[in-house]
Amino acid sequence: MDLAPATRMPRSRPTRTTSPPELGLDDLAHDFGIPDLRDRLAAVDDRIEDVLVRGDALLGEASVRVARNGGKRLRPLFTIVAAGLGDRFDDRVVSAAAAVELVQVGSLVHDDIVDEAATRRGRPTINAVEGMNHAVMAGDYILARAAELAASVSQQAAHLLAVTLGELCEGQVLEMRDAYDPGRTVEAHLASIHGKTAALFECACRLGADAGGLSEANVEHLARYGHAFGMGFQVLDDVLDLIGDADRLGKPVGTDIASGVYTLPVLTELAGPDGGRLRNLLAAAGGRDGSENGDAVARAMTLVQQSGSMAAALQAMDRYADDARRAVGHLNQTRIGEALGAFPRTYATWALEAFMDRRFLEVPLRGIG
């Protein structure tokens, strides 16, 4: 089976709020032409909880708690939507979407351990409540359950998930290797983004397209779409770490600079005329020994915020949005294909409006040159 006929729905929209607390599922259901999208995502959440608490697992309670704190569910959304191109939503799609989300949740548990984070999205982490050893085991347990679900979908799905997990680890190690290095290249940064973020979005789309029975060519197109979206998603996330509102984000801003993770806006500024000044501020901001100079972090952030590198990063994000749109451009005769093409900019607009510090809405970001 390949593309399903597009169905049309009335073009009325629910009223949007000024700062939506979540990505509006009613809007997405309308845009993608999947009226029961909320129910489909709820089925994925149910599958996640079922597999985590099976047999009164000792690690189940903490694992479910962190899974319930899981954000926007974009990855399972893409699995569901990609399968929807083949007019399919069945048990295999639910398990594939749940597996992808569990990889994301398990990786976040491990991130919290590495970062020694006490909270995520305003709630205590496993390492803060149950302790570091419990968190290590819980992260591994969640990833094991993801592998189990993928194996229930198909041998190919299990293989793909395993490959993606390897890429995720490689991407994270690349970031750790280059920590506090002002000589980090943009190419090395993008390679890290590919592994730690884009690969899982690509996996989500590929699993959904395969479960939906799409042609091999369209599976590849959807995979390219997911990769491009993931690259732009991470660039946007890095931008919000510099100009976001901590209360809306539910986490502190400036953590990348403080932890020595130099992202695209910082690397762009380091290569510019004020690069020397920024290099000195970064050297004063902290180091691998765990020291941190809050004043130097704030001054480095201000320098980057007031430069053209912020606009340059947003332009890069926009190019990834174009790459994603082109990857599915031939599917625009379908309701889902049309919505997928528009979604990267829809998401970016929502995220900037919802999470940007209002001061930066009043002063437009200037370009380079």
C-alpha positions as CSV (number, residue, x, y, z in Angstrom):
1,M,0.0,0.0,0.0
2,D,1.2,3.5,-0.7
3,L,-0.5,6.9,-0.5
4,A,-4.0,7.0,0.8
5,P,-6.5,9.5,-0.8
6,A,-6.6,12.8,0.9
7,T,-9.7,13.6,2.9
8,R,-11.0,17.1,3.4
9,M,-12.3,18.7,6.6
10,P,-13.9,22.0,7.3
11,R,-11.2,24.8,7.5
12,S,-12.4,26.2,10.8
13,R,-9.7,26.4,13.5
14,P,-9.8,26.3,17.3
15,T,-8.9,29.6,18.9
16,R,-5.2,29.9,19.6
17,T,-3.8,31.3,22.9
18,T,-1.1,33.9,22.9
19,S,1.4,31.6,24.7
20,P,0.2,28.0,24.2
21,P,1.4,25.7,27.0
22,E,1.7,22.8,24.5
23,L,1.7,22.3,20.8
24,G,-2.0,22.4,20.0
25,L,-3.2,18.8,19.2
26,D,-6.5,20.1,17.9
27,D,-4.7,22.3,15.4
28,L,-2.4,19.4,14.3
29,A,-5.3,17.0,14.0
30,H,-7.0,19.5,11.7
31,D,-3.9,20.3,9.7
32,F,-2.9,16.6,9.1
33,G,-6.5,15.5,8.6
34,I,-6.3,13.0,11.4
35,P,-9.4,13.8,13.6
36,D,-8.5,11.2,16.3
37,L,-4.8,12.2,16.5
38,R,-5.2,12.9,20.3
39,D,-6.6,9.4,20.8
40,R,-3.8,7.9,18.7
41,L,-1.1,9.6,20.8
42,A,-3.0,8.5,24.0
43,A,-2.7,4.9,22.7
44,V,1.0,5.4,22.4
45,D,1.2,6.7,26.0
46,D,-0.8,3.7,27.2
47,R,1.6,1.3,25.4
48,I,4.6,3.1,27.1
49,E,3.1,2.7,30.5
50,D,2.1,-0.9,30.0
51,V,5.6,-1.9,28.9
52,L,7.3,-0.1,31.7
53,V,5.2,-1.5,34.6
54,R,4.9,-5.0,33.2
55,G,5.3,-7.6,36.0
56,D,5.5,-5.1,38.8
57,A,9.0,-4.1,37.6
58,L,11.1,-2.5,40.3
59,L,12.2,0.2,37.9
60,G,8.7,0.8,36.6
61,E,7.5,3.5,39.0
62,A,10.4,5.9,38.4
63,S,10.4,5.1,34.7
64,V,6.7,5.9,34.3
65,R,7.1,9.1,36.2
66,V,9.7,10.4,33.9
67,A,7.9,9.1,30.8
68,R,4.8,11.0,31.9
69,N,6.9,14.2,32.0
70,G,7.7,13.8,28.3
71,G,7.0,17.0,26.5
72,K,5.5,17.4,23.1
73,R,5.7,13.8,21.8
74,L,6.9,15.0,18.4
75,R,8.7,11.8,17.5
76,P,5.7,9.5,18.0
77,L,3.7,12.2,16.2
78,F,5.9,11.7,13.1
79,T,5.6,8.0,13.3
80,I,1.8,8.2,13.4
81,V,1.6,10.8,10.6
82,A,4.1,8.9,8.4
83,A,2.0,5.8,8.8
84,G,-1.1,7.8,8.1
85,L,0.2,8.5,4.5
86,G,-0.6,4.8,4.0
87,D,-3.9,5.2,5.8
88,R,-2.8,2.9,8.5
89,F,-2.9,3.0,12.3
90,D,-2.6,-0.4,14.0
91,D,-0.8,-2.2,16.8
92,R,2.5,-2.1,14.9
93,V,2.3,1.7,14.5
94,V,1.5,2.1,18.2
95,S,4.5,0.0,19.2
96,A,6.8,1.7,16.8
97,A,5.8,5.2,18.0
98,A,6.2,4.0,21.6
99,A,9.6,2.6,21.0
100,V,10.8,5.9,19.5
101,E,9.5,7.9,22.4
102,L,11.1,5.5,24.9
103,V,14.5,6.0,23.3
104,Q,14.0,9.7,23.7
105,V,13.0,9.3,27.4
106,G,15.8,6.9,28.2
107,S,18.4,9.2,26.6
108,L,17.0,12.1,28.7
109,V,17.4,10.1,31.9
110,H,21.1,9.5,30.9
111,D,21.5,13.2,30.0
112,D,20.3,14.2,33.5
113,I,22.9,11.9,35.0
114,V,25.7,13.4,33.0
115,D,24.5,16.9,33.7
116,E,23.7,16.2,37.4
117,A,20.4,17.8,36.7
118,A,18.0,18.1,39.7
119,T,14.9,18.9,37.6
120,R,13.6,18.5,34.0
121,R,10.6,20.5,32.9
122,G,10.2,21.7,36.4
123,R,10.0,18.2,38.0
124,P,12.6,16.2,39.9
125,T,14.8,13.8,37.9
126,I,15.3,10.2,38.9
127,N,18.8,10.9,40.0
128,A,17.5,13.6,42.3
129,V,14.8,11.4,43.9
130,E,16.0,7.8,43.8
131,G,19.7,8.5,43.3
132,M,22.4,8.1,40.6
133,N,22.6,4.3,40.6
134,H,18.8,4.0,40.3
135,A,18.8,6.5,37.4
136,V,21.5,4.6,35.5
137,M,19.5,1.4,35.8
138,A,16.2,3.2,34.9
139,G,17.7,4.7,31.8
140,D,19.0,1.3,30.7
141,Y,15.6,-0.3,31.5
142,I,13.7,2.2,29.4
143,L,16.0,1.7,26.4
144,A,15.6,-2.1,26.8
145,R,11.9,-1.8,26.7
146,A,12.2,0.4,23.6
147,A,14.2,-2.4,21.9
148,E,11.6,-5.0,23.0
149,L,8.8,-2.9,21.4
150,A,10.8,-2.4,18.2
151,A,11.4,-6.2,17.9
152,S,7.7,-6.7,18.2
153,V,7.2,-4.5,15.1
154,S,9.7,-6.3,12.9
155,Q,13.3,-7.4,12.7
156,Q,14.0,-4.4,10.5
157,A,12.5,-2.0,13.1
158,A,14.7,-3.5,15.8
159,H,17.8,-3.2,13.6
160,L,17.0,0.5,12.8
161,L,16.4,1.3,16.4
162,A,19.7,-0.2,17.4
163,V,21.5,1.7,14.7
164,T,19.8,4.9,15.8
165,L,20.8,4.3,19.5
166,G,24.4,4.0,18.3
167,E,24.2,7.2,16.4
168,L,22.7,9.0,19.4
169,C,25.6,7.9,21.6
170,E,28.1,9.0,19.0
171,G,26.5,12.4,18.7
172,Q,26.6,12.9,22.4
173,V,30.2,11.8,22.7
174,L,31.2,14.2,19.9
175,E,29.6,17.0,22.0
176,M,31.4,15.9,25.1
177,R,34.7,15.7,23.2
178,D,34.4,19.3,22.0
179,A,33.2,20.7,25.4
180,Y,34.9,24.1,26.2
181,D,36.7,24.1,22.9
182,P,36.3,27.5,21.2
183,G,38.0,26.0,18.2
184,R,35.2,23.6,17.6
185,T,34.2,23.6,14.0
186,V,30.7,24.1,12.7
187,E,31.0,20.8,10.8
188,A,31.8,19.0,14.1
189,H,28.8,20.6,15.7
190,L,26.5,19.6,12.9
191,A,27.8,16.0,13.1
192,S,26.9,16.0,16.8
193,I,23.4,17.3,16.0
194,H,22.9,14.6,13.4
195,G,23.6,11.9,15.9
196,K,22.1,13.2,19.1
197,T,18.9,14.7,17.6
198,A,18.2,14.3,13.9
199,A,18.8,10.5,13.8
200,L,15.9,9.8,16.1
201,F,13.5,12.0,14.1
202,E,14.7,10.2,11.0
203,C,14.1,6.9,12.7
204,A,10.6,8.0,13.8
205,C,9.6,8.9,10.2
206,R,11.2,5.8,8.7
207,L,9.5,3.4,11.1
208,G,6.1,5.1,10.5
209,A,6.5,5.1,6.7
210,D,7.5,1.4,6.8
211,A,4.7,0.4,9.1
212,G,2.3,2.3,6.9
213,G,3.3,0.2,3.9
214,L,4.7,3.1,1.8
215,S,7.0,2.4,-1.2
216,E,10.7,2.2,-0.5
217,A,11.2,5.5,-2.3
218,N,8.7,7.2,-0.1
219,V,10.2,5.7,3.1
220,E,13.5,7.3,2.0
221,H,11.8,10.6,1.4
222,L,10.2,10.6,4.8
223,A,13.5,9.6,6.4
224,R,15.2,12.7,4.8
225,Y,12.3,14.8,6.0
226,G,12.8,13.6,9.6
227,H,16.5,14.3,9.5
228,A,16.1,17.8,8.1
229,F,13.4,18.6,10.7
230,G,15.6,17.2,13.5
231,M,18.6,19.4,12.4
232,G,16.4,22.5,12.4
233,F,14.7,21.5,15.7
234,Q,18.1,21.3,17.5
235,V,19.3,24.7,16.0
236,L,16.1,26.2,17.3
237,D,16.5,24.6,20.7
238,D,20.1,26.1,20.9
239,V,18.8,29.5,19.9
240,L,16.2,29.3,22.7
241,D,18.9,28.5,25.2
242,L,20.2,32.0,24.5
243,I,17.0,34.1,24.0
244,G,14.3,31.9,25.7
245,D,12.3,32.7,28.8
246,A,13.3,30.3,31.5
247,D,9.9,30.2,33.1
248,R,8.2,29.3,29.9
249,L,10.9,26.8,28.9
250,G,10.7,25.2,32.4
251,K,14.5,25.1,32.5
252,P,17.4,27.6,32.9
253,V,18.8,29.4,29.9
254,G,22.5,29.8,29.2
255,T,23.2,26.2,30.1
256,D,25.0,25.5,26.8
257,I,27.6,28.2,27.4
258,A,27.9,27.3,31.1
259,S,28.6,23.7,30.3
260,G,31.0,24.4,27.4
261,V,28.6,23.3,24.6
262,Y,29.3,25.9,21.9
263,T,26.4,25.8,19.5
264,L,25.8,27.4,16.1
265,P,25.2,31.0,17.3
266,V,28.3,30.9,19.5
267,L,30.5,29.3,16.8
268,T,29.3,31.9,14.3
269,E,30.2,34.7,16.6
270,L,33.6,33.2,17.4
271,A,34.4,33.4,13.7
272,G,33.4,37.1,13.5
273,P,35.1,40.4,14.4
274,D,34.1,40.1,18.1
275,G,35.4,36.5,18.3
276,G,38.4,37.4,20.4
277,R,36.2,39.1,23.0
278,L,33.8,36.2,23.1
279,R,36.7,33.7,23.4
280,N,37.9,35.6,26.5
281,L,34.5,35.5,28.1
282,L,34.0,31.8,27.4
283,A,37.4,31.1,29.0
284,A,36.3,33.0,32.1
285,A,32.8,31.4,32.1
286,G,33.9,28.0,33.3
287,G,35.8,24.8,32.5
288,R,35.9,21.1,32.7
289,D,36.7,21.2,36.4
290,G,33.0,22.2,37.0
291,S,33.8,25.8,37.9
292,E,31.3,28.4,36.6
293,N,31.5,32.2,36.5
294,G,27.9,33.4,36.2
295,D,28.8,36.9,35.3
296,A,31.0,35.8,32.5
297,V,28.3,33.5,31.2
298,A,25.8,36.3,31.3
299,R,28.2,38.7,29.4
300,A,28.9,36.0,26.8
301,M,25.2,35.5,26.3
302,T,24.6,39.2,25.9
303,L,27.4,39.5,23.3
304,V,25.9,36.7,21.2
305,Q,22.4,38.0,21.7
306,Q,23.3,41.4,20.4
307,S,25.2,40.1,17.4
308,G,24.2,39.0,13.9
309,S,24.9,35.3,14.8
310,M,21.4,34.8,16.2
311,A,19.7,35.8,12.9
312,A,22.3,33.6,11.1
313,A,21.3,30.6,13.2
314,L,17.6,31.2,12.5
315,Q,18.4,31.5,8.8
316,A,20.1,28.1,9.1
317,M,17.0,26.7,10.8
318,D,15.0,28.0,7.9
319,R,17.2,26.3,5.4
320,Y,16.6,23.0,7.2
321,A,12.8,23.7,7.0
322,D,13.2,24.1,3.2
323,D,15.1,20.9,3.0
324,A,12.3,19.1,4.9
325,R,9.6,20.6,2.7
326,R,11.5,19.6,-0.5
327,A,11.9,16.0,0.8
328,V,8.1,15.6,0.8
329,G,7.2,18.1,-1.9
330,H,5.9,15.4,-4.2
331,L,3.4,14.4,-1.5
332,N,1.7,17.7,-1.4
333,Q,-1.4,16.4,-3.3
334,T,-2.3,14.7,0.0
335,R,-3.6,16.4,3.1
336,I,-0.8,14.8,5.3
337,G,2.0,15.6,2.8
338,E,0.9,19.2,2.5
339,A,0.9,19.6,6.3
340,L,4.2,17.9,6.7
341,G,5.8,20.4,4.3
342,A,4.4,23.3,6.3
343,F,5.1,21.8,9.8
344,P,8.8,22.8,10.3
345,R,7.9,26.5,10.0
346,T,4.6,26.0,11.9
347,Y,6.6,24.4,14.8
348,A,9.3,27.1,14.8
349,T,6.7,29.9,14.8
350,W,4.9,28.3,17.7
351,A,8.1,27.6,19.7
352,L,9.5,31.2,19.3
353,E,6.2,32.7,20.2
354,A,5.7,30.4,23.2
355,F,9.2,30.4,24.6
356,M,11.2,33.4,23.5
357,D,11.9,36.1,26.1
358,R,9.5,38.9,25.2
359,R,12.4,41.5,25.2
360,F,13.7,39.9,22.0
361,L,10.3,40.2,20.3
362,E,10.5,43.9,20.8
363,V,14.0,44.3,19.3
364,P,14.3,42.4,16.0
365,L,17.4,40.2,15.7
366,R,19.8,41.9,13.3
367,G,21.5,40.1,10.5
368,I,25.2,39.8,9.8
369,G,26.8,42.5,7.6
